[in-house]
Amino acid sequence: MTRLTLVRRIAARPAIVFDALTTPDGIACWWGPDDGPVLLAQTDVRVGGGFTVRFRMLDGAEHESAGRYLEIVKPQRLVMSWRWTERGEPDEGGEESRIEIDLRPIAIGTELTFTHARLQSEASRISHQDGWTGSLDKLVRHFASARDEMS
């Protein structure tokens, strides 16, 4: 099994970023690797609670993932299980992996460290890295544009 870690600096306080990670409206702003829409975002943010997110890529392909919240320390840390429920990376074959997100306050807002672990292959790691890179870049842009609109 393999893992990936991505780090981003976001122009918003950790509590605001945490809400973007856990609320349906927040998820709709950044989930998915390209500018396609989030079609469904359901969250039950409590340890043992679940989430489901369905998004459409610009090429028309729809993907859905789901999982359970394993650890919640608002606004510093979020840990959840992850699996594809529709489409997604074939190497994962419905297997469950693990996502850990740590939020640390910094001068401009938040440093987000995103780790996706227990992936089944190197090909899956590369595929997920591409996908999460696109998603996290959208999250950074979302808060950058919100800041620009306020100035």
C-alpha positions in Angstrom: 0.0 0.0 0.0 1.1 3.5 -0.7 0.3 7.1 0.3 0.5 10.7 -0.9 0.8 14.0 1.0 0.0 17.4 -0.4 0.4 20.8 1.4 -1.4 24.0 0.6 -1.5 27.5 2.0 -5.1 28.9 2.1 -6.1 32.5 2.7 -8.7 31.7 5.4 -8.7 30.9 9.1 -8.6 27.1 10.0 -12.3 27.2 11.2 -13.5 28.5 7.9 -11.4 26.0 6.0 -12.7 23.2 8.2 -16.2 24.2 7.3 -15.4 24.0 3.6 -14.1 20.5 4.2 -17.2 19.3 6.1 -20.3 21.1 4.9 -22.2 20.4 1.7 -22.0 24.1 0.5 -18.3 24.1 1.3 -17.6 20.8 -0.5 -19.5 22.1 -3.6 -16.8 24.9 -3.9 -13.8 22.6 -4.3 -14.4 18.9 -4.7 -13.4 17.3 -8.0 -10.2 17.6 -10.0 -11.5 20.0 -12.7 -14.2 22.7 -12.9 -17.1 20.2 -13.2 -19.9 20.5 -10.7 -20.5 18.7 -7.4 -23.9 17.0 -7.9 -24.4 15.7 -4.4 -22.7 16.4 -1.1 -24.1 14.8 2.1 -22.3 15.0 5.4 -23.0 13.7 9.0 -20.0 15.3 10.7 -19.5 13.2 13.9 -17.3 10.3 14.6 -18.9 7.3 12.9 -21.0 9.6 10.7 -20.7 9.3 7.0 -20.3 11.4 3.9 -21.1 10.9 0.2 -19.9 13.2 -2.6 -20.8 12.8 -6.3 -19.2 15.0 -8.9 -19.2 15.4 -12.7 -16.0 15.9 -14.6 -15.9 18.3 -17.6 -15.8 15.2 -19.9 -19.2 14.2 -18.5 -18.0 11.3 -16.4 -19.6 11.1 -12.9 -17.7 9.8 -9.9 -18.9 9.1 -6.4 -17.0 8.5 -3.1 -18.1 7.8 0.4 -16.7 7.2 3.8 -16.9 7.6 7.6 -15.5 10.3 9.9 -13.0 8.6 12.1 -11.6 11.6 14.0 -12.8 15.2 14.3 -10.9 17.9 16.1 -12.4 21.1 14.9 -10.7 23.1 13.5 -7.3 21.3 13.5 -7.8 17.8 12.2 -10.2 15.6 10.2 -9.7 11.9 9.6 -12.0 9.8 7.4 -12.2 6.6 5.6 -12.6 6.8 1.8 -13.8 4.5 -1.0 -15.1 4.9 -4.5 -18.7 3.9 -4.8 -19.0 4.7 -8.5 -16.2 4.9 -11.1 -13.0 6.1 -9.6 -9.6 4.4 -9.7 -9.9 0.8 -10.9 -6.9 -0.4 -8.8 -8.9 0.5 -5.6 -11.6 -2.0 -6.4 -13.9 -0.7 -3.7 -11.2 -1.0 -1.0 -11.2 1.5 1.8 -8.4 3.9 2.2 -7.7 6.7 4.7 -7.6 10.5 4.5 -6.0 12.7 7.1 -6.3 16.5 6.9 -4.4 18.7 9.4 -5.0 22.5 9.5 -2.4 24.8 11.1 -2.8 28.5 11.5 -0.2 30.6 9.7 0.1 34.3 9.0 -1.9 34.3 5.7 -4.6 31.9 7.1 -4.1 28.1 7.1 -1.6 25.5 6.1 -3.4 22.4 5.1 -1.6 19.1 5.1 -3.6 16.4 3.2 -2.6 12.7 3.4 -4.3 9.9 1.5 -3.0 6.6 2.8 -3.6 2.9 2.2 -3.9 3.2 -1.5 -3.6 -0.1 -3.4 -0.9 0.7 -6.0 1.5 3.2 -7.3 -0.8 3.9 -10.3 -3.6 4.6 -7.9 -1.4 7.0 -5.9 -0.5 8.9 -9.0 -4.2 9.0 -10.1 -5.3 10.2 -6.7 -2.5 12.7 -6.5 -3.6 14.3 -9.8 -7.2 14.4 -8.6 -6.5 15.8 -5.1 -4.1 18.3 -6.6 -6.9 19.7 -8.8 -9.3 19.7 -5.9 -7.0 21.4 -3.4 -6.0 24.0 -6.0 -9.7 24.8 -6.4 -10.0 25.2 -2.6 -7.0 27.6 -2.6 -8.5 29.6 -5.5 -11.9 29.7 -3.8 -10.6 31.4 -0.8 -8.2 33.7 -2.8 -11.2 34.9 -4.9 -13.3 35.4 -1.7 -10.5 37.5 -0.2 -10.2 39.5 -3.4 -13.9 40.2 -3.4 -13.7 41.6 0.1 -10.8 44.0 -0.7 
